[in-house]
Amino acid sequence: MASNRKPADERRAEILRCATRLFADHGFDATTMDDVARAAKITKRTLYRYMSTKDELLFEIHDSFAGYASVLDNLPPDSGDPAVELTELIRLHVAMVADHTTEISVFFEERKHLDGAHARRIEERRDAYERRAVGIIERGVTSGAFHDLPARAVAQAILGAMTEMYRWYSPGGTMSVDRLAAANTRLFLYGAAADRDIDLRPCGPPPARTEDAEPQGARERVRRAATTSFASRGFHATSMRDLAEVANVTKGAVMYHAGYKNDLLEEVIGATFRGGIDVLASAPRPSERAITSMHRLVCAHLGFLSTHVDAIAVVNDNMRYLDGEAFRRVDRLRDQWLGHYSDLLSKGIANGELAAFDVGFLTRTLVGMLNSAARWYRPAGPLTPEQLATVFVRLFFSGISAAPLTR
């Protein structure tokens, strides 16, 4: 009689696939070992033969994700032509994201739950990947093949924009993987502007850091506690008791001022989108060229990001936990926020300022670049929000290549 038992390696891979899907859909804290065993169609006892704890399972998912390693393994050695190397990096990275959207979701959104030693191992792998990208940019700048822009910020912007594809890429979408790779290569090497010689003027200083201000009143303390706790621990890992302790109020006061935890999550995300929309709405000037207005928009966005780091982390990593009408309400706000970018980019394409890119691709890529900055940008670092905005806008509209675009 044939055995129904799978080989150990195959069984282990199936467990990791099921756990990855569950963590992506429901979050690490909301998923139990029972859920994983049920999804993998095995007993809990069998599961424990492969993974002793849920924490070990999360680390194994991160450790077995070979996306970054496979790109590094397939990148050619230093060819002497940084543009060729960057083109190949873009092609491999886009393909990696398209093939591993679920794994990347868990990689970024559940990484906060890794313990210190495991987190450092994963960060070392990520850092090695980023160093390779930074090295390509630095060689290009040194040789004169690339414009003199900060190599680390450029590398993180390019990698971040492409990685954010995991939020929207669909195999059945209008752009194939090859088309997306070609569009990203064209964009990051030569820019979106029809005339790459763009003139950027100062945007002005960013607003004061609102997350550093002392919250006034119990309700505001509760909302601030929810923002910091959801950002650092995650929505499911934060209890009402946790919120009460952080806000220095009773658990009853949390419910009185904010209702249930889901209500607080919607309030934090909705307030973040509304604040961002107000900032973006005041940035452009109707009489300006589209690229000038976009520079103002990006400055405003990064200024807002620099003062709302935790709130934006809540949006990026926890919005998926809203259900039903609550999700639809904040999704309408997100569409309104994205509209500020798509409208300006459409205007630029229509008036000839921008090349004939797909406006949806441009919007998602620019917003992805900005959203990804929330994971690595720190206002106390070497670049102010305005300086980083200038790097992003020059990269996006002029490209990194110093060579002319040949058609």
Buried (B, 14 or more C-beta within 10 A) or exposed (E): EEEEEEEEEEBBEBBBBBBBBBBBEBBBBBBEBEBBBBBBEBEEEBBEEBBEEBBEBBBBBBBEBEBBEBBBEEBEEEEEEBBEBBBBBBBBBBBBBBBBBBBBBBBBBBBBBBEEEBBEEBEEBBEEBBBBBBBBBBBBBEEEBBBEBBBBBBBBBBBBBBBBBBBEBEEEEEBEBEBBBBBBBBBBBBBBBBEBEBEBEEBEEBBEEEBEEEBEEBBBBBBBBBBBBBBBBBBBBBEBEBBBBBBEBEBEBBBEBBEEBBEBBBBBBBBBBBBBBEBBEEBBEEEEBBBBBBBBBBBBBBBBBBBBBBBBBBBBBBBBBBEEEBBEBBBEBBEBBBBBBBBBBBBBBEEEBBBEBBBBBBBBBBBBBBBBBBBBBEBEEEBBBBBBBBBBBBBBBBBBBBEEEEE
